[in-house]
Amino acid sequence: MLPTTKIAIQAVDVLTPNGWIPDATVLIENGKFIKIDQTITPSEFPVINAKGLQMLPGIIDLHGDAFERMICPRPGVNFPLAIAIADNDRNLIASGITTFFCSITDSYEPGLRSRDSARSLIDFILGIGKQVLSCNHQIHIRHEEANTKNHDELCNWLESGKINLISINDHLPPAGDEAKLKRLLKGLRQRVALSEQEITELLTQTEKNRHQGYEQVEELIAIAHSRKIPVASHDDDCEEKVALSQRRQIAIAEFPASIPLAEKSRDYGAAVLMGAPNLVRGGSHVGYMSVAEAAKYGVLDCLCSDYHYPSLFHAPFKLQELGLMSFEEAWKLVSSHPAAAAGIGNHKGKISPGLDADFLLISPHNSLHSAISSVYIGGKEVAKYQ
């Protein structure tokens, strides 16, 4: 890190909102972009020569939960939060992610996805984390609709500004849906050390809370709207759910199941968010539409890491490689578009005067992780790889 509030990145090709500016000089002061052009000769700014490199806006990840594997690598085996989240922070930076909406599941499950775990994570990130984490962490609560315990606490988190994004999830399968039940059971067995009988009892009891949970969600959404906190839907897989999301004034539609449902979500104003691993792997791991298909039909607004951070860096290169989108437009899916969807576009997501100086310096024509030369957040170099 430089012991100064002023720096000039010189001789760099810069991706701005209006396209590339080649061989430019970028002035940064007090953590903000000040000026980007080809004529500046800075006198009072310490100069960093970035000849041969490209400058890209830092990646904004609206939905990522790979940190869970850092905390709980095996069912019932947990590591201290400070160790797990600090290690996770390094993984985020190495993947070019400069703003991370830590997607904390608020579920009826015991252990990793419980309210107790959510509380501990929030306390760490908003406490000690402010001093020890390099990536800009925001709190994304993934609230399970059937989790009705400690409702007042969740309301308080929204009202006090601890939560920056809330998504409404319902992974409890309806009666007779064997496919969803099988998927839920598989996940539970990976996360919790419960017997089959205990899991059955948990789901039976939780099912009884559906109606109360629905009423509580309506209150949570009202609070979120009153505080201008974005609300996301999750896995809308039928027209009825999309209509409900529209009534709820959902800002972000996470992982809609099909092209028509994604189109309907965009029609009422939601930004469609999909997982970068879907693109990099070549399809959805749960049988929904592919990112490539969504891009082809023009119903893709944002990409997220979902469960694999590195995929978010690779995805724009992949979209260009497949001929589905120019790189310049593809990079917006991981920077300016997520920023706008989350309501932080006025200070993040673009290389533009007045915005936070969060950016990557990369070697061109290289989509591997080795392409990242260094990562800057708020004008400070937080990692250097070359």
N, C-alpha and C positions, 0 to 999 in steps of 0.2 A: 504493500500500500504506500502511496505517496503522502508525505507529511505536509500536504498543502491542500487548499480548497480549490485551486485552479490547476487545470491541465489542458493541454492541446494534443489531440490525436491527429497526426499529420500524415499526408500521402495515403489516405485510406479510401477505399470505395465504400460509400455509405448508402444503405437502403433506407430512403426516406418515404414518407407517405405518398410522394409524387414520383417515386422511382429512384433509380440509382444516380448518385452524384459521384463520378470517378475522381480519384486523386484529390480528395477534399481534405480540408482541415476542420476539425470539430472542436469548438471551444466549450469547456465545461467549468462551471463555477458553482460552489456550494451545492454540489450534487445534482445540478440541473444543466441541461443542454442550453447553451447561450447562442451559438451561431454555427451554421454549417455552410461553408462555401469553398470555392476554389481559389480565392484571392487573398485569404487571410495570411498575414505573416505575424504571428503573435510575438510580442516582446516580453510581456510580463508573465506569460504562461509557460511553465515547464513543458517541454515538448517530448512526446512519445512518437517515435517513427514507426508507423504501421504500414510501410510500403509493402505491397504484395498481399495485404490482408483485406478482408471485407468486414464491415461493421453492420451487425444485424440487431434489431431490437431484442431485448431479453425476452425469453419465453414466459408466458403467463399460463399457469396450469390451474384450471378451475376445479378439476376433480381428479384427485390422486390418493390412493389408499395403500400404496406399496409399503408405506412405513409400518403397517401392521405386521409384516414379516420380520421387521427389525425388532419389534417388541416381543412377538410371539412366534418364533420360528417353528415350533412344534406345539400341538395341543397341550395346553396347561403349562407350557414352559415359557416363562416371561423373563425379560431382561429389564434392568432399571431404565426408566424413561430417559434420563439424562444421557445415558450411553446410546440408546436406540435412536433418539431423535437427533442427536449430534451427528451420528454416523449417517442417518438419513439426509441430513442437511448437506453433507459432502456429496452424496449421490445426486441430489437435486442440482447443485452447482455444476457438477461434472456433466450433467445432461443439458446444461444451458438454461435451466429454469431459474429465473430471478425473482418471480413472485409465485408463491405456492399457496393455493387454497387447500389447507390440510383437511382432507375429507374424513371427518370423524363420525363413525356410525353410532347413533343413539338408539340402541336396540333393547329388546326384551331379553336378549341373551345374557347369560352371566359372562364374566371374564372380559376378553379383549374388546367386545363391542357393547359393553354395559354402560350405564350412566356413570358409574364410579370411574371407569376408565376414561370416559369422555371428559369428566371433570378434571381428572389428573392431567390429561393432555392439555386442556385449555389453560389450567393454572401454570403448567410448565412453560408453554409457548408464550403466554402473556406476561410471565414473570421472569425467571432466569433466562428463558429463551431470548428475550429482548437483548441480552448482553452477549450470548454465546452463539446464536445462530446467524449465519451470514445471509441466507436467503430470506427475502421478505415473506413472512408467514402470515396468512389470513386464516380465519376459522370458518370452515364449511361444515355445518352440522347436517348429517344425513339422518333425518328423523324417521324412524319406523312408526308408521301410523298406529300400529297396535300396541306401542309402548306407552302406557298411560301413567306410569309411576313418576312422581316428582314433577308433575306438569308445571307447577308454579316456578320451579327452578329454571326450566327451559324458557318460560316467559320472561323471567328476570334476565337471563342471558341476552335475549333479544333486546329488551328494553334498555339494558345497560351498555349495549354496543359491543359486547364480547363476540357476537356472531356477525360475520360479514356476508354469509350466504347460507341459506337453508334450503335443503331439498326434501321433498316429501316422498318417502319410499314405502312400498308395501310388498315385501318379499314373502309374506305369509300366503301360501297358495289357497285358492278357493277350493271348496270340496269337490273332489273328483278330478282335479288337475294333477295327474300323476307325474307329468314331466317337471312341473315347477316344484312339487314336493320332493322329488328325487334330487333336484339341484340344491334345494334348501338343506336337505339332510346331509348331502355331501359337504357343503360348506360348514355346517354345524360340527360335523365330526372332525373337520380339520382345525376348528377354532376352540372347541370346548372339550373338556375331559368329563363328559357325562355318559352314563349308560344309555342304551337304547330306550329303556323304560323311562328314564329321566327326561330324555329328549321328547318322547311322546307326551308325557305329562306337561312339559313346558309348552308345547304347541297347542295342546288341548286347552290349557288355561288361558293362553294368549288369545286364542280364537274368540273367547268370551268377551274380550276387551275391544273388539272391532268397532262397535257403535260408539262407545265412549271415546275411543281414539279418533274417530272421524270428527266428532264434535270439538275435541281439543285442537285438532289440526286447523279447523276453521278459525279458532281464536289465535293460533300461532301465525297464520297467514295475515290476519288483520293487523296484528302487532307489527309484523315485518313490513307490511305496506306503509303503516303509519310512520315507521322509522326509515323508510326508503332502503330497506334491505332486500336485495333480489331474492326471489323464490324460484326454485326449480322443480319441475316434475321429474319422474324417473321411470324409464321403461314403459312409456305409454304404448300399449299394444292393441288398442281398439278405439273406435270413434268415440265411444262413451267417455273413455278416459281423457281423450284430447278435449272433448267438450267441457269436462270438469276442469281441466287445466286452464281452458280459456276463461271459464267463469271465475277461477281463482286468480286471474291476471298473472299467470306464470311468465317469468322473464326468460327462462332457459329451459328448453326441452331436452333433457338428458336421454340419449339413446332411444329415440322413437323406433318402433319395430319395422316400419316399412316406408317406402317412398311416399305413398298417399298420406300417411299419418304425419310424416315430416312436413309435407306441403301444407297440411291443415294447421300444423303448429306454427309455421312461418306466416300463414295467412292472418292469424290473430296477433302476430307481433313477437312471438317467441324466437329466440336464437336457438338453432339446432346444434347441440353439442354431441360429438361422438368420440370414441376412443381411438387414439393413434395406434395402439397395438392391433386393432382390427385391420387397419390398412397395411401395416408392416408385415403382419402374419398372413394376410390374404383373405381375411373374413372374420365374422363375428364368432366368438367362442360359445355363444348361446343360440345361434341360429337366426339372429336378426339380420337386417340388411347390412351390406358391406359399406365401408366408407368410400370405396372406389365407386360403387353404384350411386351413393348419395352425391358425390362430387360430380359424376357424369350427368345427373339429373338436376343439378343446381340447388340442392336442398341442404347443403352443408355450410354452417357458419363458423363453428369453432371445433378445435380438437383438444383433447385432454390426454393425460398420461394413463388414466384409469388405474391399471395395476402394474404398469411398466414404464418408469420414467424415461429411459433412453429412446423409446419409440417416438416421443414427442419431438425430439430433434430431427430424427430421421424422416418423419412423415412428409414435410414439405418437399424434400428432395425426391421422395417416392412419387408424390403427386405429379411433379414435373417429369420424372422419368416415364410415368405411364401416359403422359400426354394429356392429363386431365385438367391441368391448371399451370399457369406460368409460376415460376418460383416466387416472383414478387407477390402474386395474389395468394399463393399457398402459405407464405410466411405470415400473412395477416391472420390466418386461421389459428396461429399459436401466439399471436402478439396483440395487434390492435383490436381484432374482433372479440377475443375473450375479455379484454380490458373494458370495451364498451358494454358487453353483456353484463359484466359484474359491477358496472357503475363507477369504474375507476379510469375511464378513458381520458379524463381531463388532466391526468398526471402520469399515466403509464401507458406502455404499449407501442409507442412510436418514437423515432429519433426526430425530434422537432423542438425548436426553441421553447423553453419554459417547462418542458416535461422532465421527469426524473431520468437521470443518466444511467439507465439500466441497459446494458448492451453486451454483445459478444463480439470478439474479434476472431475470425475464422480464416483458415486457408481455403481459397476458392477451389471448386471442382473436386471437393472431397467431402462426402456425406458421412464418413465414419466419425466416431467420437474424437479421433485424433485430429479432426479438422478444427476443433476448438482450441484456439491459442490462449485466450484468456477471457475471464468473465468479470464484468464490472457491475456493481450495484451502488446507486447513488454516487456515481463518479469515482468510486474506490475499487481498485482491483482486488477481488476476493479470491481469485484462483488464477494460476498461470500454469499452462501445460507445455508450452514450447518456448 
